[in-house]
Amino acid sequence: MTADTLPEYELLIGAEAFWCRAAQDIAAARRRVLVQAMTFEGDAAGSRVAAAIAGSSAADRRVLIDDYTRHVINDTFVALSRDAALHDEARATWRMFDDLAASGAGLRLTNPVGRNPLRYATRNHKKLLVMDDAVWLGGINFSDHNFAWHDMMVRIAHPGLADWAANEFERDWTGNVASSAATIAGVELLSLDGSANEAEFAPLLDLFASARQSIEVFSAYPTFPFVDAMAQAARRGVSVRLYTPRPNNKPVIRDYLLGIAAGSGLEIRLVEQMTHIKAALIDGEALVVGSSNFDFVSFRANAEYVATIRDPALIADFTTRLLVPMRAASTLPGPQDHSRWRAWKARAGLRAADLVVSWLDHGPRISEWR
């Protein structure tokens, strides 16, 4: 495969399908295995990933984990919990990372919180795997509870795309970060460092706002300004559907969405399982994938990857295997789902949080594991 070859795409739905295929790439890799995640826990799922990296014969094996994992296990702040099992898992996570480092793999932490708890909001939210000439983008983290969620990853085999992703990984690895945009083999790529996201996200917001016929979005946590751009299209008569989980682990987002739905022209469809998919199909011809939740934290503060792909075969596969089943399985909100009081609180709370996040200094970007 050469740099001018067309990319080869694979859509992997569900953590087991993703991991089965990704494990093959790790085992086959000879030059590089570069792995980045926000959550990487020492449970069954995380240990499988760590063991595969430790056992790889690739010349360059490195892992970037966000500092989030030092503080949050199973969506619970370790320091605030008295759950003995949770603390056992935290210790198992530290041992897993020690063993991974002992295997010769490089291991570093992104965006350390340090002494300012407010910096918890400024996460490196990227999910990335690069194995030789294959790059993976999407939403899957490495833990049992993340593996249990409905999610997806896209595998792209292309040397130019993989080299670009490896270069962005290197920026994070060294802490010499910067946002960048590129178009390679027809794929529009964004690597966002969290400090200049507003400008870099402008083309994506324009893509939403200028849709001609339809927008269908999967996200558990979408908020302004992305939802505002979708509503702008809806006011012009564009059909806009947003699929989000009824059993949301952040119910404030669901309350916010249901509060703005009627006045925005958005059709909110509730899914009966926790879906962590981050994807948008615009006019049936542009598929946006990556780590961004299309939310204000992504817009203001998070480091993210976003790719816009216009490959008809991938879009057809996404439509058949994800979109059509989701249309059938999702439902419109009922009276029991919505409360004006909860919606008002959600909107006010999110706007206040947005203001706080906009003031935060991103600070140091990298630290060693030990």
Residue pairs with C-beta under 8 A, 6 or more apart in sequence:
1 133
1 157
1 158
1 159
2 159
3 158
3 159
3 160
5 158
5 159
5 185
6 158
6 185
7 156
7 157
7 158
7 161
7 185
7 186
7 187
7 311
8 156
8 157
8 158
9 154
9 155
9 156
9 309
9 311
9 313
9 314
9 317
10 21
10 154
10 155
10 157
11 152
11 154
11 314
11 317
11 318
11 321
11 322
12 18
12 21
12 22
12 138
12 152
12 153
12 154
12 155
13 151
13 152
13 321
13 322
14 150
14 151
14 152
15 45
15 140
15 146
15 147
15 148
15 149
15 151
16 147
18 136
18 138
18 140
18 151
18 152
18 153
19 45
19 48
19 49
19 147
21 155
22 129
22 131
22 136
22 153
22 155
23 48
23 52
25 129
25 131
25 132
25 134
25 136
25 155
26 33
26 52
26 53
26 56
26 58
26 131
27 52
27 55
27 56
28 131
28 132
29 56
29 57
29 58
29 131
29 132
30 57
30 58
30 59
30 132
31 58
31 59
31 60
31 132
32 58
32 59
32 60
32 61
32 130
32 131
32 132
32 166
33 53
33 56
33 58
33 60
33 61
33 62
33 129
33 130
33 131
34 60
34 62
34 128
34 129
34 130
34 131
34 165
34 166
34 169
35 49
35 53
35 62
35 63
35 64
35 128
35 129
36 63
36 64
36 65
36 110
36 124
36 126
36 127
36 128
36 129
36 169
36 172
37 64
37 65
37 66
37 126
37 127
37 141
37 142
38 65
38 66
38 68
38 69
38 123
38 124
38 125
38 126
38 127
38 141
39 66
39 68
39 69
39 72
39 141
39 142
39 143
39 146
40 46
40 49
40 50
40 63
40 65
40 69
40 93
40 141
40 142
40 143
41 69
41 73
41 74
41 89
41 93
41 142
41 143
41 144
42 50
42 89
42 90
42 91
42 92
42 93
42 94
42 95
42 96
42 97
43 89
43 92
43 143
43 144
44 144
45 142
45 143
45 144
45 146
45 147
46 93
46 96
46 142
46 143
46 144
47 96
49 142
50 96
50 97
50 99
50 100
53 61
53 63
53 100
53 103
53 105
54 99
54 100
54 103
54 105
55 103
58 131
58 132
61 103
61 104
61 105
61 106
62 105
62 106
62 107
62 108
62 169
62 173
63 100
63 105
63 106
63 107
63 108
64 108
64 109
64 110
64 124
64 126
64 169
64 172
64 173
65 97
65 107
65 108
65 109
65 110
66 109
66 110
66 111
66 123
66 124
66 125
67 109
67 110
67 111
67 112
67 113
67 367
68 120
68 123
69 93
70 109
70 113
71 77
71 78
71 79
71 113
71 120
72 78
73 86
73 89
73 90
73 93
74 86
74 89
74 143
74 144
74 145
75 145
75 249
76 83
76 86
78 86
78 87
78 90
81 87
97 107
97 369
98 369
98 370
100 107
101 107
101 369
101 370
106 173
107 368
107 369
108 173
108 366
108 367
108 368
108 369
109 366
109 367
109 368
109 369
110 124
110 172
110 303
110 365
110 366
111 119
111 122
111 123
111 124
111 194
111 303
111 362
111 363
111 364
111 365
112 363
112 364
112 366
112 367
113 119
113 120
114 363
114 364
116 363
118 356
118 360
119 360
119 361
119 363
121 297
121 301
121 353
121 356
121 357
121 360
122 194
122 301
122 302
122 357
122 360
122 362
122 363
123 297
123 301
123 302
123 303
124 172
124 194
124 302
124 303
124 365
125 291
125 292
125 293
125 298
125 302
125 303
125 304
126 172
126 291
126 303
126 304
126 305
127 136
127 137
127 138
127 139
127 140
127 141
127 153
127 291
127 305
128 135
128 136
128 137
128 165
128 168
128 169
128 305
129 135
129 136
130 136
130 162
130 165
130 166
130 169
132 162
133 157
133 158
133 159
133 162
134 155
134 156
134 157
134 162
135 155
135 156
135 158
135 161
135 162
135 165
136 153
136 154
136 155
136 156
137 153
137 154
137 156
137 165
137 289
137 290
137 291
137 305
137 307
138 151
138 152
138 153
138 154
138 278
138 289
138 290
138 291
139 151
139 152
139 153
139 276
139 277
139 278
139 291
140 146
140 147
140 151
140 152
140 153
140 276
146 276
148 274
149 273
149 274
149 275
149 276
150 271
150 273
150 274
150 275
150 276
150 277
151 275
151 276
151 277
152 277
152 279
152 289
152 322
154 289
154 307
154 309
154 314
156 162
156 187
156 307
158 184
158 185
160 184
160 185
161 184
161 185
161 187
161 189
164 182
164 184
164 189
165 305
168 180
168 191
168 305
171 177
171 178
171 191
171 193
172 303
172 365
172 366
173 366
174 366
175 364
175 365
175 366
177 193
177 194
177 195
177 303
177 365
178 193
179 190
179 191
179 192
179 193
179 195
179 196
179 197
179 199
179 200
180 190
180 191
181 188
181 189
181 190
181 191
181 200
181 203
182 188
182 189
183 189
186 309
186 310
186 311
187 307
187 308
187 309
188 203
188 307
188 308
188 309
189 305
189 306
189 307
190 200
190 201
190 204
190 290
190 304
190 305
190 306
190 307
191 304
191 305
192 200
192 201
192 292
192 298
192 302
192 303
192 304
192 305
192 306
193 303
193 362
194 301
194 302
194 303
194 304
194 362
195 362
197 298
197 299
197 300
197 301
197 302
197 304
198 299
198 300
201 298
201 299
204 226
204 288
204 306
204 308
205 225
205 226
205 229
206 229
207 282
207 286
207 288
207 308
208 215
208 226
208 229
208 230
208 232
208 233
208 280
208 282
209 229
209 230
209 232
209 233
210 233
211 233
211 238
211 240
211 282
211 283
212 238
212 283
213 238
213 239
213 283
213 284
214 238
214 239
214 240
214 241
214 281
214 282
214 283
214 284
215 230
215 233
215 238
215 239
215 240
215 241
215 280
215 281
215 282
215 283
216 240
216 241
216 242
216 243
216 280
216 281
216 323
217 230
217 240
217 241
217 242
217 243
217 279
217 280
217 281
217 294
218 243
218 244
218 275
218 277
218 278
218 279
218 280
218 322
218 326
219 242
219 243
219 244
219 277
219 278
219 279
219 280
219 293
219 294
219 295
220 244
220 245
220 248
220 249
220 250
220 253
220 274
220 275
220 276
220 293
221 248
221 250
221 253
221 293
221 294
221 295
222 242
222 244
222 253
222 257
222 293
222 294
222 295
223 253
223 256
223 294
223 295
223 296
223 350
224 296
224 350
224 354
225 296
225 299
226 294
226 295
226 299
227 242
227 257
227 260
227 264
227 266
227 294
230 240
230 242
230 264
230 266
231 240
231 260
231 264
231 265
231 266
233 240
234 240
234 264
234 265
234 266
235 265
239 267
240 265
240 266
240 267
241 266
241 267
241 269
242 257
242 266
242 267
242 268
242 269
243 269
243 271
243 275
243 326
243 330
244 253
244 254
244 257
244 268
244 269
244 270
244 271
244 275
245 254
245 270
245 271
245 272
245 273
245 274
245 275
246 254
246 270
246 271
246 272
246 337
247 272
247 273
247 274
248 254
248 274
249 274
252 345
252 346
252 349
252 350
253 295
253 346
253 350
254 270
254 337
255 338
255 339
255 342
255 343
255 345
255 346
256 343
256 346
256 347
256 350
257 266
257 268
258 268
258 333
258 337
258 338
258 343
259 338
259 340
259 342
259 343
259 344
259 346
259 347
260 266
260 343
260 347
261 267
261 268
261 333
267 332
268 332
268 333
269 326
269 327
269 330
269 331
269 332
270 330
270 331
270 332
270 333
270 337
271 326
271 329
271 330
272 329
272 330
272 331
277 322
278 289
278 290
278 291
278 292
278 293
278 294
279 287
279 288
279 289
279 318
279 322
280 287
280 288
280 294
281 287
281 288
281 315
281 318
281 319
281 323
282 288
284 315
284 319
285 310
285 312
285 315
286 308
286 309
286 310
287 308
287 309
287 310
287 311
287 314
287 315
287 318
288 306
288 307
288 308
288 309
289 306
289 307
289 309
290 304
290 305
290 306
290 307
291 302
291 304
291 305
291 306
292 298
292 302
292 304
292 305
292 306
296 350
296 353
296 354
296 357
297 353
297 357
298 304
300 354
300 357
300 358
301 357
301 360
301 362
309 315
